[in-house]
Every structure is written in structure tokens, then in C-alpha cells.
Amino acid sequence: MRPVMKPLSREFIDSCRREEGRIIRGDNMTRIETFVDAAFAFAFTMLVISIDEIPKSPPELFELSRDIPAFVFSALIIGAVWLAHAKWSRTFGLQDSITVYLSLALVILMLVFVYPIKLMMQATVLYISLKYGIQVFDNGLFDDVGWADGTVAGLFVYVAVGLISLGSIIIAFYQNALRYGKELHITAYERDYCHKITLAWSLVIVTAMVSLVVALVSDEVVVAGAGYLYFSLFVTIPVGQSLYRRSRFAGSPASLQNSGH
């Protein structure tokens, strides 16, 4: 049984800005959103090229710059999670108890998994660059004895669990908003938007699950495939959302445009 929520007034809905077909009900930042944004900002600082030392010479600067690609890719992953939450918050502006618990869980998980994500990105960049004979990004990461005993599979499992958890929380945010469709005056366009976001993060979860299985059953020679699987998301998410859009509006091409009003 869901908690009772007072419906938003029609006057308030009419006064809200529109953005990309969505009604911006949460234009004013809440304390919850401020807390989550601050946590994500802190997570980004944990990704910086050098968090414990400042380069004092050009060679030191060049050495630290080898981690720039890993920083960028890690930031993109964390940024994708933040953007999904930010759009949800601005669109629906919910502050119910489930939102509070989900927000706390999101912050905790992000801070726990920020370093595993960065480490996997460092390993991925180094592995691919060395495979193609590019030495410029070799920061000596694989020289550590910790990489010599097959623990890379454990890293893939660690990251997969993190992505499954983060994806599940993002989906829960959007599904919780749909529960209050009547009270929030959610439009057909916004309902469809929630479904597309749910589909995208479901594909992330499925991919992470497959990666986890591959990491557990593969030997050291083919375990890298557990990481390569994530590149498939650049194809599966656009294709999946396109197929959903076609199936959803195949019978009424004008419904998507009209549903935003």
C-alpha cells in the first residue's frame, strides 16, 4: 500500500516550466536533491587525476596525465547516474519516504563503488592501449603483484554488482514516480519517458549480470570479455529504446507529440 499524497493543483502544474516535453515540478532544489548533488560532487573529486599530490615538474605532470582517459570514462559513468537522478528529481519533485531511502542508498553505493569504477577504467584503458602497442598510457598499473593472481575477475564481479545495484535504484526512482501518476498529473509522454529510462537501465543491469557470469566462469585468457561486454551498451540502449518507441506508437504516430500536452 503506497503512502497517501495530496494531488498537485492544476494551477501549479500549469505554472511549471516545460522541458523536452516534461513538466518540471521540482524546479526548486529540495534538501534531498542538494544532499545527493553534494555527494556526487564529492565522488567526482575522488576521481581527480591526483588527489594526494600536486605535480611539481613537467615530467610529474605528464606522468599523472596518463590517467586522464580513465578519469574521463569514470566521470561519464558517474555522470550518467547523476543525470538520471537529476532529471527524475526535476521532473517529479517527489519527497516521500521511499525517495529519501532511495536517495540515501544511491549516495552510499556511489561512494562505495567510485574507486572500483575508476580502477576498472584504468585497467581497461591500459589493457586496450597495450594491446594495440600504445605505451603513452602505461602508468605501471599492471606491475603491481595484485594483478598477477587472477584477481581481475574479482574486479569485474565487484563492478558488476555495483552497476546492478545502481541501476536498480535508478529504476526504483522512476517506478516510484509512476505510482503517483494521478497525484502528479503525469502525462502520457512522461509515462513513456519513465518506461524508456527503465528500459535503458534494465539493459545496463542485464549486461552487468552477463559480465559477472563471464568473469566467474572464464579463465585469465578470456576474462577481458567481461569488460568488453559493456561496450555493447552503446548499441543495445539506442536500439532497445528505438524498438520500444516503434512498438509503443506504431498504431498512433501522432500520440507521442500530443501526449506531452
Secondary structure, DSSP 8 states (H G I E B T S, - for coil): ---------HHHHHHS-EETTEE-TT-S--HHHHHHHHHHHHHHHTTSS-SS----SHHHHHHHGGGHHHHHHHHHHHHHHHHHHHHHHHHH---SHHHHHHHHHHHHHHHHHHHHHHHHHHHHHHHHHHHTT--TT--SGGGSGGGSSSTHHHHHHHHHHHHHHHHHHHHHHHHHHHHTHHHHT--HHHHHHHHHHHHHHHHHHHHHHHHHHHHHH--TTTTTHHHHGGGGHHHHHHHHHHHHHHHHHSS-TTHHHHTT-
